[in-house]
Amino acid sequence: DAKTTQPTSMDCAEGRAANLPCNHSTISGNEYVYWYRQIHSQGPQYIIHGLKNNETNEMASLIITEDRKSSTLILPHATLRDTAVYYCIVRSTGANSKLTFGKGITLSVRP
Amino acid sequence: DGGITQSPKYLFRKEGQNVTLSCEQNLNHDAMYWYRQDPGQGLRLIYYSQIVNDFQKGDIAEGYSVSREKKESFPLTVTSAQKNPTAFYLCASSAFKALMNTEAFFGQGTRLTVV
């Protein structure tokens, strides 16, 4: 599975959109982009995933560039409860796909 | 309720003792995973299993062992050979349908402290 690169941390104001970037320049054609988040001392929570089209659900939107080498997770109206570590992962559809996490980006939402 | 359960939440052991962490899921998921997380760090993969009676080493398998005798269970044993076993351990599961991996669901973790 390809590796991802994320900034170490970022912050945003409560109520504003949080745009979390991720680079995955070595992504291959059968690899999906997944986002998870982890609130302190809890298990990670699935947010969203996509292949090449932009995706939206009740939690967030995922924007994937046309060349698929980067993506952005958008939390449209960040709240204090969105403060967490966010992990961007690329994962193949193959049977032995490992689901490998990096260090993620720490998002701090300020009042 | 469907989900993935890890027990216990907190575990203390003396150095040199083996300890087994439990992970059970009732989601009928094919794949299960074990991760280790140290303070301020991301998750590192220990072992994973895609089907019953089969498992593969992850990135940091040394000092750990697993079994997958039942689809719903994937216990992790931290052996005395693991040099620094104190950590937060997370178990996850995911379905594997039509050659596509789906999202993974995580347990709430077991915090192991070896003294």
Chai-1 contact restraints between the chains, C-beta under 6 A:
chainA,res_idxA,chainB,res_idxB,connection_type,confidence,min_distance_angstrom,max_distance_angstrom,comment,restraint_id
A,G43,B,L90,contact,1.0,0.0,6.0,A-B,restraint_1
A,G43,B,F106,contact,1.0,0.0,6.0,A-B,restraint_2
A,G43,B,G107,contact,1.0,0.0,6.0,A-B,restraint_3
A,G43,B,Q108,contact,1.0,0.0,6.0,A-B,restraint_4
A,G43,B,G109,contact,1.0,0.0,6.0,A-B,restraint_5
A,P44,B,F106,contact,1.0,0.0,6.0,A-B,restraint_6
A,Y46,B,E103,contact,1.0,0.0,6.0,A-B,restraint_7
A,R91,B,N101,contact,1.0,0.0,6.0,A-B,restraint_8
A,T93,B,L99,contact,1.0,0.0,6.0,A-B,restraint_9
A,T93,B,M100,contact,1.0,0.0,6.0,A-B,restraint_10
A,A95,B,Q50,contact,1.0,0.0,6.0,A-B,restraint_11
A,S97,B,N101,contact,1.0,0.0,6.0,A-B,restraint_12
A,K98,B,L45,contact,1.0,0.0,6.0,A-B,restraint_13
A,L99,B,Y33,contact,1.0,0.0,6.0,A-B,restraint_14
A,L99,B,A104,contact,1.0,0.0,6.0,A-B,restraint_15
A,T100,B,L45,contact,1.0,0.0,6.0,A-B,restraint_16
A,F101,B,G42,contact,1.0,0.0,6.0,A-B,restraint_17
A,F101,B,L43,contact,1.0,0.0,6.0,A-B,restraint_18
A,G102,B,G42,contact,1.0,0.0,6.0,A-B,restraint_19
A,K103,B,G42,contact,1.0,0.0,6.0,A-B,restraint_20
A,G104,B,G42,contact,1.0,0.0,6.0,A-B,restraint_21
